[in-house]
Amino acid sequence: MKGFYENEVRCQVCKKEYKITKLLSRKAVVKKRDSDFCPHYKDLNPIFYSVNVCPHCGFTSFNSDEEKLNSQEIKKYKEKMSSKWKYQELNGIRGIDDAIKIYKLLLLTYNVIDKKKSSIATACLRLAWLYRYKNDKENEMKYLKNMIKNNEIAFSTEKLSVNYKNELEIMFIVGETYRKLGEFKEAVKWFTKVNAHEDINKHRIIKIRNKDQWSLAMEEYRNGDKNE
């Protein structure tokens, strides 16, 4: 199919090779972004193809995840997941329901191997966005709340990436999600953290958007106090 190509990868668990479908980057055209950076694409959506599933054992991971599994993680996965897995090919052309299924497999895998919370949070955010595309508000909110929970643990327990732009985006998204959930005090707290970050002046777009959403959250917070 036009716009796609195949690549071959090797599973970290069963060590077998399998083919995955990749989207050509030039085919991923963004129409707009929501206030939490959720992208809406003109046609083909690369989020559908950001996760690989081994057809042989079911091991599922982000295709950008280069972190090697240790022996304990492989053992956990084999005991709890691969022993129950039946061969199935899930790396072809995907629709939105296929993508949701894949991301749920990703979350299950990451929870089984006790993957770091920041990675689980990213999976939750992507799932929330997928449900947003379907206008499924209930499931979108469910996974946004899970994203917040895992990111808050990550910020207090993990040494996060030296990629400060990514860190600032995550902090901003947590703040904006709190604002969407009507928890304006928490939103202001996270927007303030973004503004105080040592690297904020190097990332103009995040700085401007953060300032706008901080002002909005402050106004909503004050109006909430007046209405009580």
Wavefront OBJ file of the C-alpha trace (Angstrom):
o trace
v 0.000 0.000 0.000
v 1.216 3.501 -0.830
v 2.849 5.375 2.024
v 4.069 2.273 3.839
v 7.122 0.068 3.852
v 8.165 -3.089 5.700
v 11.028 -3.555 8.105
v 12.368 -6.613 9.914
v 12.963 -6.694 13.661
v 14.124 -9.305 16.169
v 12.072 -10.050 19.281
v 13.920 -9.533 22.567
v 12.040 -12.383 24.236
v 11.844 -15.296 21.765
v 14.710 -14.029 19.537
v 12.715 -14.680 16.362
v 12.566 -12.202 13.498
v 9.333 -10.753 12.123
v 8.156 -8.025 9.775
v 6.535 -4.761 10.785
v 4.699 -2.112 8.774
v 6.120 1.408 8.938
v 4.588 4.667 7.729
v 6.717 6.948 5.571
v 7.297 10.141 7.548
v 6.305 12.377 4.623
v 2.841 10.779 4.665
v 2.154 11.887 8.250
v 0.677 15.363 7.703
v -0.587 17.138 10.836
v -3.796 19.161 10.385
v -3.921 20.546 13.915
v -2.883 19.889 17.502
v -5.055 20.009 20.605
v -4.050 22.005 23.671
v -2.217 18.945 25.075
v -0.256 18.459 21.804
v -2.487 15.616 20.589
v -1.928 15.573 16.802
v -4.739 15.225 14.280
v -3.511 13.962 10.915
v -4.793 14.721 7.453
v -4.835 11.089 6.394
v -2.467 8.421 7.744
v -1.737 8.374 11.466
v 1.767 7.263 12.585
v 0.513 6.654 16.149
v -1.176 3.512 14.785
v 2.257 2.146 13.814
v 4.412 3.169 16.793
v 4.111 -0.229 18.499
v 5.470 -3.647 17.456
v 3.913 -6.990 18.386
v 5.896 -10.199 18.038
v 3.552 -12.667 16.292
v 5.436 -15.624 17.799
v 5.304 -14.806 21.538
v 3.223 -11.613 21.723
v 5.904 -9.378 23.228
v 4.795 -5.802 22.573
v 6.815 -2.601 22.781
v 7.176 0.886 21.328
v 9.289 0.626 18.204
v 11.366 3.537 19.548
v 12.137 1.665 22.781
v 15.802 0.675 22.585
v 16.104 -0.352 26.231
v 17.265 -3.955 26.471
v 15.248 -6.395 28.563
v 17.084 -8.001 31.456
v 16.828 -11.710 32.243
v 14.269 -11.120 35.004
v 11.962 -9.185 32.682
v 12.201 -11.904 30.023
v 11.427 -14.556 32.637
v 8.373 -12.636 33.899
v 7.047 -12.200 30.398
v 7.533 -15.849 29.432
v 5.829 -17.077 32.598
v 2.828 -14.743 32.467
v 2.276 -13.979 28.787
v 4.090 -15.951 26.087
v 2.998 -19.326 27.490
v -0.623 -18.299 26.770
v 0.009 -16.616 23.424
v -1.229 -18.077 20.145
v 0.470 -16.987 16.943
v -1.187 -13.962 15.353
v -0.001 -11.293 12.935
v -0.829 -7.780 14.156
v 1.763 -5.684 12.327
v -0.062 -4.996 9.064
v -2.222 -2.039 8.054
v -4.115 -0.842 11.132
v -7.369 0.994 11.713
v -8.173 2.791 14.938
v -9.708 -0.260 16.633
v -6.624 -2.306 15.713
v -4.433 0.423 17.228
v -6.452 0.447 20.460
v -6.067 -3.330 20.732
v -2.295 -3.031 20.188
v -1.859 -0.291 22.806
v -3.807 -2.332 25.350
v -1.433 -5.231 24.637
v 1.437 -2.788 25.135
v 0.101 -1.725 28.535
v -0.415 -5.333 29.561
v 3.151 -6.202 28.522
v 4.679 -3.202 30.292
v 2.780 -3.948 33.489
v 3.796 -7.626 33.423
v 7.525 -6.819 33.115
v 7.282 -3.869 35.565
v 8.344 -1.358 32.940
v 9.230 2.097 34.205
v 6.240 4.315 34.963
v 7.175 6.989 32.419
v 6.837 4.425 29.598
v 3.487 3.213 30.952
v 2.345 6.847 31.141
v 3.243 7.389 27.469
v 1.210 4.329 26.481
v -1.754 5.619 28.513
v -1.540 9.027 26.826
v -1.517 7.494 23.351
v -4.511 5.319 24.263
v -6.362 8.384 25.522
v -5.693 10.139 22.233
v -6.935 7.130 20.264
v -10.183 7.203 22.199
v -10.384 10.958 21.584
v -10.272 10.274 17.838
v -13.313 8.029 18.396
v -15.089 10.668 20.549
v -15.156 8.168 23.425
v -14.918 10.611 26.323
v -15.246 8.043 29.101
v -12.272 5.944 27.996
v -10.258 9.027 27.065
v -10.617 10.366 30.621
v -9.836 6.935 32.099
v -6.474 6.748 30.361
v -5.646 10.417 30.914
v -6.061 9.842 34.654
v -3.813 6.771 34.423
v -1.278 8.864 32.506
v -1.205 11.448 35.313
v -0.850 8.798 38.018
v 2.092 7.091 36.302
v 3.835 10.333 35.373
v 3.624 11.638 38.931
v 5.277 8.449 40.186
v 7.879 8.722 37.413
v 8.806 12.296 38.306
v 9.375 11.308 41.920
v 11.170 7.978 41.399
v 12.914 7.956 38.001
v 15.853 9.710 36.496
v 14.100 11.096 33.467
v 15.550 11.729 30.031
v 18.177 14.398 29.473
v 15.897 15.534 26.659
v 14.494 18.568 28.456
v 12.054 19.375 25.658
v 10.405 15.986 26.152
v 10.394 16.472 29.941
v 8.807 19.924 29.597
v 6.146 18.575 27.233
v 5.241 15.821 29.709
v 5.005 18.304 32.592
v 2.876 20.608 30.463
v 0.578 17.759 29.385
v 0.062 16.735 33.027
v -0.891 20.326 33.860
v -3.202 20.668 30.877
v -4.862 17.328 31.663
v -5.518 18.428 35.235
v -7.078 21.595 33.793
v -9.313 19.557 31.463
v -10.370 17.444 34.455
v -11.372 20.594 36.350
v -8.581 20.243 38.932
v -7.350 23.785 38.450
v -5.155 24.013 41.551
v -3.127 20.988 40.417
v -2.987 22.388 36.894
v -1.522 25.674 38.134
v 1.052 23.757 40.186
v 2.318 21.852 37.131
v 2.277 24.897 34.842
v 4.330 26.714 37.483
v 6.851 23.854 37.465
v 7.179 24.166 33.705
v 7.734 27.910 33.940
v 10.421 27.419 36.617
v 12.308 24.750 34.636
v 15.934 25.644 33.950
v 15.548 24.935 30.241
v 12.218 26.665 29.556
v 13.720 29.652 27.717
v 15.178 27.325 25.068
v 11.721 26.066 24.083
v 9.673 29.058 22.982
v 6.526 27.230 21.818
v 6.147 25.358 25.117
v 6.872 28.546 27.075
v 4.171 30.534 25.246
v 1.580 27.769 25.433
v 2.356 27.150 29.100
v 1.888 30.851 29.904
v -1.489 30.880 28.113
v -2.761 27.743 29.850
v -1.441 28.888 33.252
v -3.456 32.128 32.867
v -6.540 30.162 31.839
v -6.198 27.721 34.760
v -5.703 30.600 37.218
v -8.867 32.277 35.936
v -10.827 29.022 36.162
v -9.465 28.406 39.667
v -10.525 31.875 40.857
v -13.953 31.554 39.260
v -14.358 28.203 40.989
v -13.638 29.818 44.356
v -16.229 32.534 43.670
v -18.888 29.964 42.791
v -18.424 27.931 45.980
l 1 2 3 4 5 6 7 8 9 10 11 12 13 14 15 16 17 18 19 20 21 22 23 24 25 26 27 28 29 30 31 32 33 34 35 36 37 38 39 40 41 42 43 44 45 46 47 48 49 50 51 52 53 54 55 56 57 58 59 60 61 62 63 64 65 66 67 68 69 70 71 72 73 74 75 76 77 78 79 80 81 82 83 84 85 86 87 88 89 90 91 92 93 94 95 96 97 98 99 100 101 102 103 104 105 106 107 108 109 110 111 112 113 114 115 116 117 118 119 120 121 122 123 124 125 126 127 128 129 130 131 132 133 134 135 136 137 138 139 140 141 142 143 144 145 146 147 148 149 150 151 152 153 154 155 156 157 158 159 160 161 162 163 164 165 166 167 168 169 170 171 172 173 174 175 176 177 178 179 180 181 182 183 184 185 186 187 188 189 190 191 192 193 194 195 196 197 198 199 200 201 202 203 204 205 206 207 208 209 210 211 212 213 214 215 216 217 218 219 220 221 222 223 224 225 226 227 228
